[in-house]
């Protein structure tokens, strides 16, 4: 069992990211499955097909060194210029993709956000 909590109040961001047909996803590390899901959700919601590119403005990153996020944790930053999803584990990437999907509108707009979702392993009581 995991304890879910937000690290802090989300920073207030203004504006929105607009998905365009000429945009691409940058995949870093073992994040291919998460990138496929983002592509699928963008295509289903907007009709836009995102490609792959090392210069993509939508970045999906698997970084095992981010252990402080926990197994299901993620960091999602959406600005008017880019989207960055980072997680230490595949489960965290999937949770971040789900949050991205909630922010994506049929018009291809993604509401600006700065979210960090942490999970920590449940701690057994001292009497156990």
C-alpha positions as CSV (number, residue, x, y, z in Angstrom):
1,X,0.0,0.0,0.0
2,X,1.3,3.5,-0.8
3,X,0.6,6.8,0.9
4,X,-0.3,9.3,-1.8
5,X,0.4,13.0,-1.2
6,X,1.3,16.1,-3.1
7,X,4.7,17.5,-2.2
8,X,3.4,21.0,-2.0
9,X,0.6,23.2,-3.3
10,X,0.8,23.2,-7.1
11,X,2.5,26.3,-8.4
12,X,0.1,28.5,-10.1
13,X,0.8,28.6,-13.9
14,X,-1.0,30.7,-16.4
15,X,-1.7,30.0,-20.0
16,X,-1.9,26.8,-21.9
17,X,0.1,24.6,-24.1
18,X,-1.3,24.2,-27.6
19,X,-0.8,20.9,-29.5
20,X,0.2,21.4,-33.2
21,X,0.5,18.8,-35.9
22,X,4.2,19.6,-36.4
23,X,5.1,18.8,-32.8
24,X,6.9,15.7,-31.6
25,X,7.6,13.8,-28.4
26,X,11.1,13.4,-27.0
27,X,11.5,10.1,-25.2
28,X,14.3,9.8,-22.7
29,X,15.1,6.5,-21.0
30,X,12.7,3.7,-20.9
31,X,9.6,5.8,-21.5
32,X,8.3,4.4,-24.8
33,X,5.1,3.0,-23.5
34,X,4.1,6.3,-21.8
35,X,4.9,8.2,-25.0
36,X,2.7,5.8,-27.0
37,X,-0.2,6.5,-24.6
38,X,0.3,10.3,-24.9
39,X,0.3,9.9,-28.7
40,X,-2.8,7.8,-28.5
41,X,-4.7,10.2,-26.2
42,X,-3.7,13.3,-28.3
43,X,-4.8,11.5,-31.5
44,X,-8.1,10.4,-30.0
45,X,-8.8,13.7,-28.5
46,X,-7.6,16.1,-31.2
47,X,-6.9,14.1,-34.3
48,X,-3.3,15.3,-34.2
49,X,-0.6,12.6,-34.7
50,X,2.6,13.4,-32.8
51,X,5.9,12.0,-34.0
52,X,9.2,11.2,-32.3
53,X,12.1,13.7,-32.3
54,X,15.1,14.5,-30.0
55,X,14.0,18.1,-30.3
56,X,10.3,17.3,-29.3
57,X,8.6,19.9,-27.0
58,X,6.7,17.1,-25.3
59,X,9.2,15.3,-23.1
60,X,8.6,12.0,-21.4
61,X,11.5,10.9,-19.2
62,X,12.1,7.7,-17.2
63,X,14.8,8.7,-14.6
64,X,15.4,5.9,-12.0
65,X,17.5,8.4,-10.0
66,X,14.4,10.3,-9.0
67,X,13.7,7.8,-6.2
68,X,12.3,10.5,-4.0
69,X,9.1,10.5,-6.1
70,X,8.3,6.9,-5.1
71,X,7.1,4.1,-7.3
72,X,3.9,5.8,-8.4
73,X,5.1,9.4,-8.2
74,X,5.7,11.8,-11.1
75,X,6.5,15.4,-11.9
76,X,4.4,17.1,-14.6
77,X,5.3,20.5,-15.9
78,X,3.1,22.1,-18.5
79,X,4.0,25.6,-19.8
80,X,2.9,27.5,-22.9
81,X,6.1,26.3,-24.6
82,X,6.6,22.7,-23.5
83,X,5.4,19.7,-21.6
84,X,7.7,17.6,-19.4
85,X,6.7,14.4,-17.6
86,X,9.4,12.8,-15.4
87,X,9.2,9.7,-13.2
88,X,11.5,7.2,-11.5
89,X,9.4,4.1,-12.4
90,X,7.0,3.1,-15.2
91,X,4.0,3.2,-12.8
92,X,4.8,6.9,-12.1
93,X,4.9,7.6,-15.8
94,X,1.5,6.0,-16.3
95,X,0.0,8.1,-13.5
96,X,1.5,11.2,-15.1
97,X,0.1,10.3,-18.5
98,X,-3.4,10.0,-16.8
99,X,-3.0,13.5,-15.3
100,X,-1.9,14.8,-18.7
101,X,-5.0,13.3,-20.3
102,X,-7.2,15.1,-17.7
103,X,-5.6,18.4,-18.7
104,X,-6.0,17.9,-22.5
105,X,-9.0,19.5,-24.1
106,X,-10.6,18.4,-27.4
107,X,-9.3,21.7,-28.9
108,X,-5.7,20.6,-28.4
109,X,-5.1,22.8,-25.3
110,X,-3.4,21.5,-22.2
111,X,-3.9,23.6,-19.1
112,X,-0.6,25.0,-17.7
113,X,0.4,23.1,-14.5
114,X,3.3,22.3,-12.2
115,X,2.5,19.1,-10.4
116,X,4.6,16.9,-8.3
117,X,2.9,13.7,-7.0
118,X,4.9,11.7,-4.5
119,X,4.2,8.2,-3.1
120,X,5.9,6.6,-0.2
121,X,5.8,3.0,0.9
122,X,3.4,2.4,3.8
123,X,5.2,2.2,7.1
124,X,4.4,-0.8,9.3
125,X,3.3,0.1,12.9
126,X,6.0,-0.3,15.6
127,X,4.1,-3.1,17.2
128,X,4.3,-5.4,14.1
